[in-house]
């Protein structure tokens, strides 16, 4: 029973990720280009640190793992 629920949850997560990648260009918020991401452009180089994107992914993953950890 537990393996079945895990497979269903993984399937839903894969479905959601597939929709994000498919509809990603049409979404108003683009991952990797959120306000708060740091971009420093030099003469011959670019430094990019996706701070806001990392924080958002961390919050979402923490929530998902918290849901799986509850029993």
Gaussian input, Z-matrix of N, CA and C with variables (Angstrom, degrees):
# hf/3-21g

backbone

0 1
 N
 C     1     B1
 C     2     B2     1     A1
 N     3     B3     2     A2     1     D1
 C     4     B4     3     A3     2     D2
 C     5     B5     4     A4     3     D3
 N     6     B6     5     A5     4     D4
 C     7     B7     6     A6     5     D5
 C     8     B8     7     A7     6     D6
 N     9     B9     8     A8     7     D7
 C    10    B10     9     A9     8     D8
 C    11    B11    10    A10     9     D9
 N    12    B12    11    A11    10    D10
 C    13    B13    12    A12    11    D11
 C    14    B14    13    A13    12    D12
 N    15    B15    14    A14    13    D13
 C    16    B16    15    A15    14    D14
 C    17    B17    16    A16    15    D15
 N    18    B18    17    A17    16    D16
 C    19    B19    18    A18    17    D17
 C    20    B20    19    A19    18    D18
 N    21    B21    20    A20    19    D19
 C    22    B22    21    A21    20    D20
 C    23    B23    22    A22    21    D21
 N    24    B24    23    A23    22    D22
 C    25    B25    24    A24    23    D23
 C    26    B26    25    A25    24    D24
 N    27    B27    26    A26    25    D25
 C    28    B28    27    A27    26    D26
 C    29    B29    28    A28    27    D27
 N    30    B30    29    A29    28    D28
 C    31    B31    30    A30    29    D29
 C    32    B32    31    A31    30    D30
 N    33    B33    32    A32    31    D31
 C    34    B34    33    A33    32    D32
 C    35    B35    34    A34    33    D33
 N    36    B36    35    A35    34    D34
 C    37    B37    36    A36    35    D35
 C    38    B38    37    A37    36    D36
 N    39    B39    38    A38    37    D37
 C    40    B40    39    A39    38    D38
 C    41    B41    40    A40    39    D39
 N    42    B42    41    A41    40    D40
 C    43    B43    42    A42    41    D41
 C    44    B44    43    A43    42    D42
 N    45    B45    44    A44    43    D43
 C    46    B46    45    A45    44    D44
 C    47    B47    46    A46    45    D45
 N    48    B48    47    A47    46    D46
 C    49    B49    48    A48    47    D47
 C    50    B50    49    A49    48    D48
 N    51    B51    50    A50    49    D49
 C    52    B52    51    A51    50    D50
 C    53    B53    52    A52    51    D51
 N    54    B54    53    A53    52    D52
 C    55    B55    54    A54    53    D53
 C    56    B56    55    A55    54    D54
 N    57    B57    56    A56    55    D55
 C    58    B58    57    A57    56    D56
 C    59    B59    58    A58    57    D57
 N    60    B60    59    A59    58    D58
 C    61    B61    60    A60    59    D59
 C    62    B62    61    A61    60    D60
 N    63    B63    62    A62    61    D61
 C    64    B64    63    A63    62    D62
 C    65    B65    64    A64    63    D63
 N    66    B66    65    A65    64    D64
 C    67    B67    66    A66    65    D65
 C    68    B68    67    A67    66    D66
 N    69    B69    68    A68    67    D67
 C    70    B70    69    A69    68    D68
 C    71    B71    70    A70    69    D69
 N    72    B72    71    A71    70    D70
 C    73    B73    72    A72    71    D71
 C    74    B74    73    A73    72    D72
 N    75    B75    74    A74    73    D73
 C    76    B76    75    A75    74    D74
 C    77    B77    76    A76    75    D75
 N    78    B78    77    A77    76    D76
 C    79    B79    78    A78    77    D77
 C    80    B80    79    A79    78    D78
 N    81    B81    80    A80    79    D79
 C    82    B82    81    A81    80    D80
 C    83    B83    82    A82    81    D81
 N    84    B84    83    A83    82    D82
 C    85    B85    84    A84    83    D83
 C    86    B86    85    A85    84    D84
 N    87    B87    86    A86    85    D85
 C    88    B88    87    A87    86    D86
 C    89    B89    88    A88    87    D87
 N    90    B90    89    A89    88    D88
 C    91    B91    90    A90    89    D89
 C    92    B92    91    A91    90    D90
 N    93    B93    92    A92    91    D91
 C    94    B94    93    A93    92    D92
 C    95    B95    94    A94    93    D93
 N    96    B96    95    A95    94    D94
 C    97    B97    96    A96    95    D95
 C    98    B98    97    A97    96    D96
 N    99    B99    98    A98    97    D97
 C   100   B100    99    A99    98    D98
 C   101   B101   100   A100    99    D99
 N   102   B102   101   A101   100   D100
 C   103   B103   102   A102   101   D101
 C   104   B104   103   A103   102   D102
 N   105   B105   104   A104   103   D103
 C   106   B106   105   A105   104   D104
 C   107   B107   106   A106   105   D105
 N   108   B108   107   A107   106   D106
 C   109   B109   108   A108   107   D107
 C   110   B110   109   A109   108   D108
 N   111   B111   110   A110   109   D109
 C   112   B112   111   A111   110   D110
 C   113   B113   112   A112   111   D111
 N   114   B114   113   A113   112   D112
 C   115   B115   114   A114   113   D113
 C   116   B116   115   A115   114   D114
 N   117   B117   116   A116   115   D115
 C   118   B118   117   A117   116   D116
 C   119   B119   118   A118   117   D117
 N   120   B120   119   A119   118   D118
 C   121   B121   120   A120   119   D119
 C   122   B122   121   A121   120   D120
 N   123   B123   122   A122   121   D121
 C   124   B124   123   A123   122   D122
 C   125   B125   124   A124   123   D123
 N   126   B126   125   A125   124   D124
 C   127   B127   126   A126   125   D125
 C   128   B128   127   A127   126   D126
 N   129   B129   128   A128   127   D127
 C   130   B130   129   A129   128   D128
 C   131   B131   130   A130   129   D129
 N   132   B132   131   A131   130   D130
 C   133   B133   132   A132   131   D131
 C   134   B134   133   A133   132   D132
 N   135   B135   134   A134   133   D133
 C   136   B136   135   A135   134   D134
 C   137   B137   136   A136   135   D135
 N   138   B138   137   A137   136   D136
 C   139   B139   138   A138   137   D137
 C   140   B140   139   A139   138   D138
 N   141   B141   140   A140   139   D139
 C   142   B142   141   A141   140   D140
 C   143   B143   142   A142   141   D141
 N   144   B144   143   A143   142   D142
 C   145   B145   144   A144   143   D143
 C   146   B146   145   A145   144   D144
 N   147   B147   146   A146   145   D145
 C   148   B148   147   A147   146   D146
 C   149   B149   148   A148   147   D147
 N   150   B150   149   A149   148   D148
 C   151   B151   150   A150   149   D149
 C   152   B152   151   A151   150   D150
 N   153   B153   152   A152   151   D151
 C   154   B154   153   A153   152   D152
 C   155   B155   154   A154   153   D153
 N   156   B156   155   A155   154   D154
 C   157   B157   156   A156   155   D155
 C   158   B158   157   A157   156   D156
 N   159   B159   158   A158   157   D157
 C   160   B160   159   A159   158   D158
 C   161   B161   160   A160   159   D159
 N   162   B162   161   A161   160   D160
 C   163   B163   162   A162   161   D161
 C   164   B164   163   A163   162   D162
 N   165   B165   164   A164   163   D163
 C   166   B166   165   A165   164   D164
 C   167   B167   166   A166   165   D165
 N   168   B168   167   A167   166   D166
 C   169   B169   168   A168   167   D167
 C   170   B170   169   A169   168   D168
 N   171   B171   170   A170   169   D169
 C   172   B172   171   A171   170   D170
 C   173   B173   172   A172   171   D171
 N   174   B174   173   A173   172   D172
 C   175   B175   174   A174   173   D173
 C   176   B176   175   A175   174   D174
 N   177   B177   176   A176   175   D175
 C   178   B178   177   A177   176   D176
 C   179   B179   178   A178   177   D177
 N   180   B180   179   A179   178   D178
 C   181   B181   180   A180   179   D179
 C   182   B182   181   A181   180   D180
 N   183   B183   182   A182   181   D181
 C   184   B184   183   A183   182   D182
 C   185   B185   184   A184   183   D183
 N   186   B186   185   A185   184   D184
 C   187   B187   186   A186   185   D185
 C   188   B188   187   A187   186   D186
 N   189   B189   188   A188   187   D187
 C   190   B190   189   A189   188   D188
 C   191   B191   190   A190   189   D189
 N   192   B192   191   A191   190   D190
 C   193   B193   192   A192   191   D191
 C   194   B194   193   A193   192   D192
 N   195   B195   194   A194   193   D193
 C   196   B196   195   A195   194   D194
 C   197   B197   196   A196   195   D195
 N   198   B198   197   A197   196   D196
 C   199   B199   198   A198   197   D197
 C   200   B200   199   A199   198   D198
 N   201   B201   200   A200   199   D199
 C   202   B202   201   A201   200   D200
 C   203   B203   202   A202   201   D201
 N   204   B204   203   A203   202   D202
 C   205   B205   204   A204   203   D203
 C   206   B206   205   A205   204   D204
 N   207   B207   206   A206   205   D205
 C   208   B208   207   A207   206   D206
 C   209   B209   208   A208   207   D207
 N   210   B210   209   A209   208   D208
 C   211   B211   210   A210   209   D209
 C   212   B212   211   A211   210   D210

   B1=1.4498
   B2=1.5292
   B3=1.3194
   B4=1.4560
   B5=1.5293
   B6=1.3326
   B7=1.4607
   B8=1.5239
   B9=1.3036
   B10=1.4595
   B11=1.5182
   B12=1.3052
   B13=1.4708
   B14=1.5228
   B15=1.3142
   B16=1.4608
   B17=1.5211
   B18=1.3198
   B19=1.4609
   B20=1.5233
   B21=1.3171
   B22=1.4710
   B23=1.5310
   B24=1.3224
   B25=1.4658
   B26=1.5232
   B27=1.3250
   B28=1.4666
   B29=1.5296
   B30=1.3118
   B31=1.4622
   B32=1.5156
   B33=1.3236
   B34=1.4703
   B35=1.5218
   B36=1.3274
   B37=1.4686
   B38=1.5237
   B39=1.3337
   B40=1.4627
   B41=1.5243
   B42=1.3211
   B43=1.4612
   B44=1.5259
   B45=1.3195
   B46=1.4636
   B47=1.5248
   B48=1.3288
   B49=1.4636
   B50=1.5300
   B51=1.3160
   B52=1.4542
   B53=1.5170
   B54=1.3223
   B55=1.4666
   B56=1.5234
   B57=1.3335
   B58=1.4630
   B59=1.5213
   B60=1.3301
   B61=1.4566
   B62=1.5276
   B63=1.3120
   B64=1.4585
   B65=1.5235
   B66=1.3092
   B67=1.4664
   B68=1.5264
   B69=1.3040
   B70=1.4613
   B71=1.5126
   B72=1.3204
   B73=1.4677
   B74=1.5251
   B75=1.3167
   B76=1.4621
   B77=1.5270
   B78=1.3367
   B79=1.4648
   B80=1.5217
   B81=1.3322
   B82=1.4642
   B83=1.5291
   B84=1.3282
   B85=1.4664
   B86=1.5195
   B87=1.3148
   B88=1.4605
   B89=1.5220
   B90=1.3224
   B91=1.4544
   B92=1.5167
   B93=1.3236
   B94=1.4518
   B95=1.5086
   B96=1.3176
   B97=1.4649
   B98=1.5271
   B99=1.3073
   B100=1.4593
   B101=1.5210
   B102=1.3300
   B103=1.4675
   B104=1.5272
   B105=1.2915
   B106=1.4544
   B107=1.5126
   B108=1.3185
   B109=1.4557
   B110=1.5239
   B111=1.3021
   B112=1.4624
   B113=1.5227
   B114=1.3293
   B115=1.4639
   B116=1.5184
   B117=1.3305
   B118=1.4640
   B119=1.5260
   B120=1.3183
   B121=1.4577
   B122=1.5220
   B123=1.3182
   B124=1.4616
   B125=1.5108
   B126=1.3112
   B127=1.4521
   B128=1.5314
   B129=1.3366
   B130=1.4642
   B131=1.5220
   B132=1.3170
   B133=1.4548
   B134=1.5311
   B135=1.3160
   B136=1.4662
   B137=1.5151
   B138=1.3446
   B139=1.4601
   B140=1.5191
   B141=1.3272
   B142=1.4576
   B143=1.5140
   B144=1.3364
   B145=1.4576
   B146=1.5233
   B147=1.3325
   B148=1.4708
   B149=1.5346
   B150=1.3057
   B151=1.4566
   B152=1.5281
   B153=1.3117
   B154=1.4729
   B155=1.5249
   B156=1.3206
   B157=1.4609
   B158=1.5209
   B159=1.3319
   B160=1.4713
   B161=1.5235
   B162=1.3189
   B163=1.4646
   B164=1.5332
   B165=1.3150
   B166=1.4603
   B167=1.5297
   B168=1.3145
   B169=1.4668
   B170=1.5214
   B171=1.3227
   B172=1.4579
   B173=1.5249
   B174=1.3197
   B175=1.4670
   B176=1.5273
   B177=1.3272
   B178=1.4651
   B179=1.5268
   B180=1.3334
   B181=1.4615
   B182=1.5252
   B183=1.3231
   B184=1.4638
   B185=1.5240
   B186=1.3257
   B187=1.4606
   B188=1.5298
   B189=1.3334
   B190=1.4613
   B191=1.5294
   B192=1.3172
   B193=1.4579
   B194=1.5250
   B195=1.3377
   B196=1.4754
   B197=1.5194
   B198=1.3585
   B199=1.4690
   B200=1.5277
   B201=1.3296
   B202=1.4577
   B203=1.5183
   B204=1.3362
   B205=1.4490
   B206=1.5157
   B207=1.3226
   B208=1.4673
   B209=1.5086
   B210=1.2704
   B211=1.4845
   B212=1.4933
   A1=110.62
   A2=117.59
   A3=121.86
   A4=111.41
   A5=117.03
   A6=120.82
   A7=109.81
   A8=117.30
   A9=121.45
   A10=112.18
   A11=116.31
   A12=120.12
   A13=110.96
   A14=116.56
   A15=120.18
   A16=110.44
   A17=117.67
   A18=121.11
   A19=111.65
   A20=117.15
   A21=120.46
   A22=109.79
   A23=117.29
   A24=120.92
   A25=110.96
   A26=117.48
   A27=120.32
   A28=110.92
   A29=116.52
   A30=120.44
   A31=112.03
   A32=117.19
   A33=120.86
   A34=111.43
   A35=116.32
   A36=120.37
   A37=109.98
   A38=117.30
   A39=120.57
   A40=111.43
   A41=116.60
   A42=120.42
   A43=110.67
   A44=116.93
   A45=121.20
   A46=110.72
   A47=117.59
   A48=120.36
   A49=110.97
   A50=117.16
   A51=120.54
   A52=112.12
   A53=116.57
   A54=120.22
   A55=111.57
   A56=117.18
   A57=120.46
   A58=110.11
   A59=117.55
   A60=119.76
   A61=111.80
   A62=117.27
   A63=120.64
   A64=111.55
   A65=116.19
   A66=121.03
   A67=112.49
   A68=117.33
   A69=121.99
   A70=115.12
   A71=116.95
   A72=120.31
   A73=112.07
   A74=116.55
   A75=120.27
   A76=113.23
   A77=117.09
   A78=120.43
   A79=110.51
   A80=117.96
   A81=119.69
   A82=112.65
   A83=118.08
   A84=122.15
   A85=107.42
   A86=116.53
   A87=120.57
   A88=109.12
   A89=115.27
   A90=119.36
   A91=109.26
   A92=115.63
   A93=120.75
   A94=112.68
   A95=116.85
   A96=121.53
   A97=110.65
   A98=116.18
   A99=120.17
   A100=110.69
   A101=117.01
   A102=118.44
   A103=108.15
   A104=117.28
   A105=121.46
   A106=112.30
   A107=117.77
   A108=121.04
   A109=108.13
   A110=116.33
   A111=121.66
   A112=109.60
   A113=115.99
   A114=121.93
   A115=107.76
   A116=116.00
   A117=121.23
   A118=106.68
   A119=115.78
   A120=120.87
   A121=109.13
   A122=115.26
   A123=121.34
   A124=109.99
   A125=114.51
   A126=119.19
   A127=111.12
   A128=115.95
   A129=120.25
   A130=113.30
   A131=117.94
   A132=119.35
   A133=110.57
   A134=113.67
   A135=121.00
   A136=107.63
   A137=116.68
   A138=122.29
   A139=106.89
   A140=115.72
   A141=120.72
   A142=108.77
   A143=116.99
   A144=121.82
   A145=108.55
   A146=117.65
   A147=121.10
   A148=111.70
   A149=117.51
   A150=122.77
   A151=112.17
   A152=117.52
   A153=120.85
   A154=111.09
   A155=117.14
   A156=120.53
   A157=110.89
   A158=117.11
   A159=121.11
   A160=111.00
   A161=117.28
   A162=120.62
   A163=111.03
   A164=116.99
   A165=120.55
   A166=111.43
   A167=117.09
   A168=120.81
   A169=110.27
   A170=117.77
   A171=121.75
   A172=111.41
   A173=117.38
   A174=121.06
   A175=110.76
   A176=116.94
   A177=120.65
   A178=110.69
   A179=117.50
   A180=120.16
   A181=111.93
   A182=117.73
   A183=120.72
   A184=110.80
   A185=116.97
   A186=121.25
   A187=111.15
   A188=116.46
   A189=120.07
   A190=110.62
   A191=117.58
   A192=120.67
   A193=111.84
   A194=116.19
   A195=119.61
   A196=110.35
   A197=115.66
   A198=118.79
   A199=111.62
   A200=117.55
   A201=120.53
   A202=111.76
   A203=117.90
   A204=121.59
   A205=113.41
   A206=117.15
   A207=121.11
   A208=109.97
   A209=116.49
   A210=119.80
   A211=109.66
   D1=-39.84
   D2=-178.81
   D3=-68.31
   D4=-38.53
   D5=179.83
   D6=-66.08
   D7=-38.30
   D8=178.54
   D9=-62.58
   D10=-44.23
   D11=178.88
   D12=-65.76
   D13=-38.18
   D14=178.56
   D15=-64.52
   D16=-42.48
   D17=178.53
   D18=-65.18
   D19=-38.13
   D20=177.02
   D21=-64.68
   D22=-44.36
   D23=179.36
   D24=-63.08
   D25=-43.21
   D26=178.39
   D27=-64.38
   D28=-37.80
   D29=176.88
   D30=-63.16
   D31=-41.74
   D32=178.12
   D33=-66.27
   D34=-38.32
   D35=177.77
   D36=-64.94
   D37=-43.68
   D38=178.10
   D39=-64.31
   D40=-37.08
   D41=176.85
   D42=-63.29
   D43=-45.10
   D44=179.37
   D45=-63.31
   D46=-43.14
   D47=178.32
   D48=-64.18
   D49=-39.13
   D50=177.36
   D51=-62.50
   D52=-40.89
   D53=177.34
   D54=-65.86
   D55=-39.58
   D56=178.85
   D57=-63.56
   D58=-43.21
   D59=179.61
   D60=-69.63
   D61=-36.57
   D62=-179.42
   D63=-71.07
   D64=-44.57
   D65=-176.87
   D66=-98.63
   D67=10.78
   D68=-174.48
   D69=-57.07
   D70=-36.80
   D71=-179.11
   D72=-71.63
   D73=-24.84
   D74=-176.99
   D75=-92.15
   D76=-10.78
   D77=-179.29
   D78=-73.58
   D79=145.61
   D80=179.61
   D81=-70.67
   D82=-25.23
   D83=179.02
   D84=-110.43
   D85=122.97
   D86=179.80
   D87=-107.48
   D88=127.13
   D89=179.08
   D90=-66.22
   D91=136.07
   D92=-176.84
   D93=93.51
   D94=-9.82
   D95=178.65
   D96=-132.44
   D97=33.03
   D98=-179.55
   D99=-78.67
   D100=154.01
   D101=172.16
   D102=-62.45
   D103=131.26
   D104=-176.54
   D105=109.70
   D106=-13.93
   D107=172.97
   D108=-75.11
   D109=138.12
   D110=-173.97
   D111=-96.94
   D112=125.31
   D113=176.00
   D114=-130.67
   D115=121.50
   D116=177.08
   D117=-120.22
   D118=116.32
   D119=-178.80
   D120=-102.10
   D121=121.75
   D122=176.13
   D123=-99.26
   D124=-171.20
   D125=-179.75
   D126=-66.84
   D127=-44.74
   D128=-177.67
   D129=-122.87
   D130=11.57
   D131=-176.24
   D132=-149.24
   D133=164.64
   D134=177.04
   D135=-135.26
   D136=130.03
   D137=174.04
   D138=-109.25
   D139=125.77
   D140=-177.27
   D141=-129.48
   D142=124.92
   D143=175.61
   D144=-130.88
   D145=110.73
   D146=-176.04
   D147=-81.13
   D148=73.04
   D149=-175.88
   D150=-63.55
   D151=-51.56
   D152=-178.40
   D153=-65.55
   D154=-37.64
   D155=178.13
   D156=-64.46
   D157=-42.53
   D158=178.13
   D159=-62.52
   D160=-41.79
   D161=179.36
   D162=-65.28
   D163=-41.68
   D164=179.29
   D165=-64.08
   D166=-44.87
   D167=178.58
   D168=-63.85
   D169=-39.13
   D170=179.06
   D171=-63.17
   D172=-43.14
   D173=179.38
   D174=-64.84
   D175=-44.09
   D176=-179.42
   D177=-64.61
   D178=-46.03
   D179=179.42
   D180=-65.58
   D181=-38.02
   D182=176.95
   D183=-61.67
   D184=-41.71
   D185=179.01
   D186=-65.10
   D187=-44.13
   D188=-179.93
   D189=-63.94
   D190=-44.43
   D191=179.09
   D192=-66.61
   D193=-33.48
   D194=176.18
   D195=-65.14
   D196=-40.02
   D197=178.09
   D198=-64.40
   D199=-41.08
   D200=179.05
   D201=-71.14
   D202=-27.43
   D203=-178.49
   D204=-76.94
   D205=-22.79
   D206=178.35
   D207=-73.39
   D208=133.21
   D209=176.11
   D210=-144.21

